[in-house]
Amino acid sequence: MSRERTDAELLAEARREPEAFGELYARHVDAVHDWHARRIPWAAADLTAETFAQAWLVRRRFRDRRQGTALPWLLGIARNVLRESARRDRIATRARERLGLPLDLAAEEEYEAVEERLSPRSELARSMAELPDRERRALELRVVDGLPYAAVADTLGIRPAAARLRVSRALRRLALTTSKEEL
């Protein structure tokens, strides 16, 4: 009769045997999901997935300080994922405000107003059309479509840091364009 492996053993074995991480996931997914659900219920599933993705990436950094259990370590990662998610949301909200896009899900009339502002004759559409294609596409994916940077990067075939840089440059160019036009 074999004994149940500790979380520390599973993480050590996951370096050679990825299925061991699956066992760790199954053991703690409910606790991590519940932790996120108490804070942001509507995003708990996404945040839980991101927590385990991050745990997989940093699994070699785990240090057994709790007699073999990884739950405190996972909840620390969950806290960092939540903090980073809030930071990204603040950045996206500011970008939407600058572009005049709705901040929340809106009624159909509000989307029509946004579409009108983005029509070819609008100032914003003209300014966006003047952006380099690479920056405009990254901005559309991130701000207009609301994709996370990782998805923007996947779509464009670049690294997330490069996606962030392209969006940042596009927003800066738009800010400069609107500042010049107001003068």
N, C-alpha and C positions, 0 to 999 in steps of 0.2 A: 504494500500500500504506500503510495507516494504522498508526501506532504504538499500542501499548497505553497507555491513560490511566493516570496514576499515581493512587494512593489520594487524594492531595490534590486532584487534578483531579476525581475522582469525587465527593468530598465537596462541592466547590465547585459542581459541576454538579447535585448532588442537590437544591440549593435550588430549582432550576427544573425539574429532570428526575428524578423519584423513581426511575426505572429505574436511574439511575447508582448509587444506594445499593444496589440489588439486586445489581449487579455487584461492589461492594465486599463485600457480604455473602457472595456466592459465593466470592470470593477468600480470605476469612479465616475463614469459619464453622468449618472443621475445626480450625484452630489454636486458636480461642477455645474450642471444645468440648473439645478435648484438654486445654487448660489447666484448665478446670473439672473434667474427668473425673479428672485426677490428684489433685484435692483432695476432691471429693465426687461419686463416680461415679454414685450413684443420682439426683442432682439436676442432672447436667451439662446435659441438654437444656433444662430450665426456666431454668437460670442463663444459658445461652447465649442463649436467646430474650430474656431480660431485658436482657442486655448489649447486644444489638443494638437493642432498643427504646430503651434509654437513649442509645445512640450516635445514633440517629435524632433524638431529642429535643434533643440538644446538638451536633448536627453543625455548627452555625455557630461553635462554640467551638474547632473543630479548628485547630491551628497546626502547619504543616509544619516539623518539626524533624528529620526523618529522611529526607531526600532523597525525599519523596513517599510514604513508606510510613505507613500508619495503624495497623499492628499494635501498636506499643508503646502508642499511645493507646487502642486497643480493649482491650488487656490491663490498662491502668490502670482503665478503666471496669469490666472484669470483676472486678478486685480490689475495687473499691468495691461492686459488686453482691453479691459473696460476703460482704463484711463486713456489709452491710445485711441480707442474708438471715440471717446468723448472729444478728444483733441481734434481728430479728423473731422468730426461733425461740426465743431465750431468753425474750422477753416472752411468747410463746404458751405456752411450757412452764411458766412461773411461773403464768400464768392457769389452765392446766389443773390444776396442783397445788392452787391455791386452791379450785377448783371440785370437786376430787376425781375428775377425769376421768383415764383412763389416759394415760400419757405415750407409750407405744409401741403398735404394733398388738398387740392382746390376744386371748387365747382367748375363745371365745364366752361362757364363764361370767363373765369379767370384764366383758364388755359388758352381760350381764344384771344384774350388780351395779350398774353405772352407771345402767342403765335404772331399776332399783329406787330408787336415790337420786334420780333425776329424776322419779319417779312423782308424781302430784298430792299425795300425802300427805307427801312428803319436805319437809324444811326448805328445802333448796335450791330445789325447785320452787316452794314458796310464796314464797320471797324473789324468785325470778326473775319470778313472776307479778305481783309488786308493782312491778316496774320499768316505767317508761314504755315503751310499745310500740316506739318508735323505737330506744331503747337495748337493749331485750331482743332485738329482731330482729338488730341489729348484733352483739351478743354471741353469739347462737346461730350466726350465719353464720361469725364469726371463730373462736370458741373451740370450739364443739361440732362444726361442720362442717369446721373447719380451713381455711377459705378465706383467701387472702391479702387484705390490705386493698383492693387494687385491685378484686378480684372482689366484695368486700363492697360497695364503693362503686358498682360497676356494677349490682349486684342492687338496691340501694336507690335508685339514681339520684342519688347525691351524690358529692362529691369525696372522694378517699382521706383527706385530712386530717379531714374531717367524720366519716368512718367510724371513724378512730382515736379521735377525741374521744368519739363515742358509746360505743365499747367501753370506753374508759377510765372514763367516767362510770358505766357499768353496773357495772364491776368495783369501783369505789370505793363505789357504793351497796350492793353485795353485802357488801363488807368491813365497812361500817358496820352493816348489818343483823345480820350474824353477830356482830359485836363487842357490839352492844346486847343480843342474845339471850343471850350468854354471861355478861353482868353480872347 
